């Protein structure tokens, strides 16, 4: 199986839906099961056998920097700051990949607010295999909303199996939209060919996904794991009660 060497973790957001908890603590440093969301994500990356991590910071960036330095994770971690202004999910990813060597063309991206359990290791490895078999620019891990802990989440996409012989599952929009993006994706650097500005500007990944959907080029890989996600304060408190 082809190997992905670098994972990006998105840590720059404000965590507004978790106020007042995030007034002094960045969302990635909130704890579930006595483990911060960020540490849980880093542990998953290490267990996948990935060699390098890059994570971006903006809001309360000093606290994340101190946390990384203190923990000593025994994996190569580089912190990339968004800069004077927050860059959004798309801009933050583009700003990080500009620091990658030209020899690396694809990488994994994680949102740390998903509770990444060990069962995801098998699923992610299967998604990597799927990605290389289709040679696309962007594959998103999605789950049927029936498997979501947060029952208030609305669906993002419909998953279309347009070519079963080639195992091509494309994401699009319909009246159903039963699938939710769960915070893990594989990206090829070619994805940002039309977004590569200097300096990097603020833009979101949904803007990129819309462009791909218009070209029938946004791929989805379905996870069968139950989806736990720190989406807001109400859900976070429910997760703590379920520990």
C-alpha positions as CSV (number, residue, x, y, z in Angstrom):
1,X,0.0,0.0,0.0
2,X,1.2,3.5,-0.8
3,X,2.4,5.5,2.2
4,X,1.4,9.0,3.4
5,X,4.1,10.5,5.5
6,X,2.6,13.7,6.9
7,X,-0.6,14.6,8.8
8,X,-2.0,18.1,9.3
9,X,-4.0,18.9,12.4
10,X,-6.3,22.0,12.4
11,X,-5.9,23.8,15.7
12,X,-6.5,27.5,14.8
13,X,-10.2,28.0,15.4
14,X,-11.9,30.0,18.1
15,X,-14.3,27.2,19.3
16,X,-17.1,29.8,19.7
17,X,-19.8,27.1,20.2
18,X,-18.0,25.9,23.3
19,X,-17.9,29.2,25.1
20,X,-17.3,29.9,28.0
21,X,-14.9,26.9,28.1
22,X,-12.9,28.2,25.2
23,X,-12.5,31.8,26.5
24,X,-9.2,30.6,28.1
25,X,-8.6,27.2,26.7
26,X,-8.3,26.5,23.0
27,X,-10.8,23.8,21.8
28,X,-8.1,21.2,21.0
29,X,-7.0,21.3,24.6
30,X,-10.4,20.4,26.0
31,X,-10.5,16.9,27.6
32,X,-12.7,13.9,27.0
33,X,-11.9,10.6,28.8
34,X,-9.1,12.4,30.6
35,X,-7.3,13.1,27.4
36,X,-7.1,16.3,25.4
37,X,-8.7,16.2,21.9
38,X,-5.3,17.2,20.5
39,X,-3.4,14.4,22.3
40,X,-6.0,11.9,21.2
41,X,-5.5,12.9,17.6
42,X,-1.7,12.9,17.8
43,X,-1.9,9.4,19.3
44,X,-4.0,8.2,16.4
45,X,-1.5,9.7,13.9
46,X,1.4,7.9,15.6
47,X,-0.5,4.6,15.6
48,X,-1.0,5.0,11.8
49,X,2.8,5.0,11.4
50,X,2.9,8.5,10.1
51,X,6.3,10.2,10.6
52,X,5.5,13.9,10.7
53,X,2.8,16.2,12.0
54,X,2.2,19.9,11.1
55,X,-0.5,21.8,13.1
56,X,-1.7,25.3,12.6
57,X,-2.4,27.8,15.4
58,X,-4.0,31.2,15.8
59,X,-6.4,31.6,18.7
60,X,-4.6,31.1,22.1
61,X,-1.6,29.8,20.2
62,X,0.8,30.1,23.1
63,X,-1.2,27.5,25.1
64,X,-0.9,25.0,22.3
65,X,2.8,25.6,21.8
66,X,3.4,25.1,25.6
67,X,1.3,21.9,25.6
68,X,3.3,20.4,22.6
69,X,6.6,21.3,24.2
70,X,5.7,19.9,27.6
71,X,4.2,16.6,26.4
72,X,7.2,15.4,24.3
73,X,5.2,13.2,21.9
74,X,8.3,11.5,20.3
75,X,7.1,12.4,16.8
76,X,8.2,15.2,14.6
77,X,5.7,18.0,15.2
78,X,6.0,21.4,13.6
79,X,3.7,24.3,14.5
80,X,2.7,26.7,11.7
81,X,1.1,29.9,12.7
82,X,-1.7,31.3,10.6
83,X,-0.2,34.8,11.0
84,X,-1.8,38.1,11.8
85,X,-5.2,36.9,10.7
86,X,-6.9,33.6,10.9
87,X,-6.9,31.8,7.6
88,X,-9.9,29.5,7.8
89,X,-9.8,25.8,7.2
90,X,-8.7,26.1,3.5
91,X,-6.2,28.9,4.0
92,X,-4.8,27.1,7.1
93,X,-4.2,23.9,5.2
94,X,-2.7,25.7,2.2
95,X,-0.4,27.7,4.5
96,X,0.9,24.4,6.0
97,X,1.4,22.6,2.8
98,X,3.6,25.4,1.5
99,X,6.1,24.2,4.0
100,X,6.1,20.6,2.7
101,X,8.9,19.4,0.4
102,X,8.0,19.1,-3.3
103,X,8.5,15.3,-3.0
104,X,5.3,15.1,-0.9
105,X,2.2,15.4,-2.9
106,X,-0.5,14.0,-0.6
107,X,-1.2,14.2,3.1
108,X,-3.9,13.4,5.7
109,X,-5.8,16.2,7.5
110,X,-7.5,15.8,10.8
111,X,-9.9,17.9,12.8
112,X,-9.1,17.2,16.5
113,X,-12.7,17.7,17.7
114,X,-13.6,14.2,16.6
115,X,-13.0,11.5,19.2
116,X,-10.6,9.4,17.2
117,X,-10.8,5.8,18.6
118,X,-8.5,3.0,17.7
119,X,-11.1,1.4,15.4
120,X,-10.4,4.3,13.0
121,X,-6.9,3.0,12.2
122,X,-8.3,0.2,10.0
123,X,-10.8,2.6,8.4
124,X,-8.2,5.2,7.6
125,X,-5.9,2.7,6.1
126,X,-8.7,1.5,3.9
127,X,-9.4,5.0,2.9
128,X,-5.8,5.5,1.9
129,X,-6.0,2.4,-0.3
130,X,-9.2,3.8,-1.8
131,X,-7.5,7.1,-2.5
132,X,-4.6,5.6,-4.3
133,X,-6.8,3.3,-6.4
134,X,-8.7,6.3,-7.7
135,X,-5.9,8.9,-7.8
136,X,-8.2,11.8,-7.0
137,X,-7.4,15.2,-5.4
138,X,-9.6,15.0,-2.3
139,X,-11.2,12.1,-0.4
140,X,-13.4,12.8,2.6
141,X,-14.3,10.3,5.3
142,X,-18.0,10.5,5.8
143,X,-20.5,8.7,8.0
144,X,-24.3,8.2,7.8
145,X,-25.9,10.6,10.2
146,X,-27.7,7.7,12.0
147,X,-24.3,6.8,13.5
148,X,-23.8,10.3,15.0
149,X,-23.8,10.8,18.8
150,X,-25.0,14.4,18.2
151,X,-28.5,13.8,16.7
152,X,-28.8,17.5,15.9
153,X,-26.1,17.4,13.2
154,X,-27.5,18.0,9.7
155,X,-26.2,16.0,6.7
156,X,-23.5,17.5,4.5
157,X,-23.6,15.3,1.4
158,X,-25.1,12.4,-0.5
159,X,-22.8,9.6,-1.4
160,X,-23.2,8.4,-5.0
161,X,-21.8,5.1,-6.1
162,X,-21.6,6.1,-9.8
163,X,-19.2,3.5,-11.0
164,X,-19.2,0.4,-8.8
165,X,-16.8,-1.5,-11.1
166,X,-14.1,1.1,-10.2
167,X,-15.2,1.6,-6.7
168,X,-15.8,5.3,-7.3
169,X,-17.9,6.9,-4.6
170,X,-18.6,10.6,-5.3
171,X,-20.0,13.2,-2.9
172,X,-22.7,15.6,-4.0
173,X,-25.8,17.4,-2.8
174,X,-29.4,16.1,-2.9
175,X,-32.6,16.3,-0.9
176,X,-31.3,13.5,1.3
177,X,-27.8,14.5,2.3
178,X,-27.5,11.7,4.8
179,X,-23.8,11.8,5.1
180,X,-21.6,13.9,7.4
181,X,-17.9,14.8,7.0
182,X,-16.2,13.6,10.2
183,X,-13.0,15.5,10.1
184,X,-10.5,13.2,8.2
185,X,-9.5,13.8,4.6
186,X,-6.8,13.0,2.1
187,X,-5.6,15.9,0.0
188,X,-3.3,16.1,-3.0
189,X,-1.4,19.4,-3.5
190,X,-3.0,19.8,-6.9
191,X,-6.2,20.6,-5.1
192,X,-5.0,24.1,-4.4
193,X,-3.8,25.0,-7.9
194,X,-6.4,27.7,-8.2
195,X,-6.0,28.9,-4.6
196,X,-2.3,29.3,-4.4
197,X,-2.0,33.0,-3.6
198,X,0.8,34.8,-1.7
199,X,0.2,35.7,1.0
200,X,-2.4,33.0,1.7
201,X,-5.9,34.4,2.1
202,X,-8.7,33.2,4.3
203,X,-11.0,30.7,2.7
204,X,-12.9,27.6,3.8
205,X,-12.6,24.0,2.6
206,X,-16.4,23.9,1.7
207,X,-15.5,26.4,-1.1
208,X,-13.0,23.9,-2.5
209,X,-15.4,21.0,-2.1
210,X,-18.1,22.9,-4.0
211,X,-15.7,23.4,-7.0
212,X,-14.9,19.7,-7.0
213,X,-18.6,18.7,-6.7
214,X,-19.3,20.8,-9.8
215,X,-16.8,18.7,-11.7
216,X,-17.9,15.3,-10.2
217,X,-14.5,15.2,-8.5
218,X,-15.1,15.1,-4.7
219,X,-14.7,11.6,-3.4
220,X,-16.2,10.1,-0.2
221,X,-15.2,7.1,1.8
222,X,-17.8,5.8,4.2
223,X,-16.9,5.0,7.8
224,X,-19.0,2.5,9.8
225,X,-17.7,3.7,13.2
226,X,-20.0,5.5,15.5
227,X,-19.2,9.2,15.3
228,X,-18.4,11.2,18.4
229,X,-17.7,14.9,17.9
230,X,-17.3,17.9,20.2
231,X,-19.6,20.1,18.2
232,X,-20.9,22.4,21.0
233,X,-21.2,22.9,24.7
234,X,-24.3,20.8,25.1
235,X,-22.8,17.8,23.2
236,X,-19.5,18.2,25.1
237,X,-21.3,18.0,28.5
238,X,-23.2,14.9,27.3
239,X,-19.9,13.3,26.2
240,X,-18.4,13.9,29.7
241,X,-21.4,12.2,31.3
242,X,-20.9,9.2,29.1
243,X,-17.2,8.7,30.1
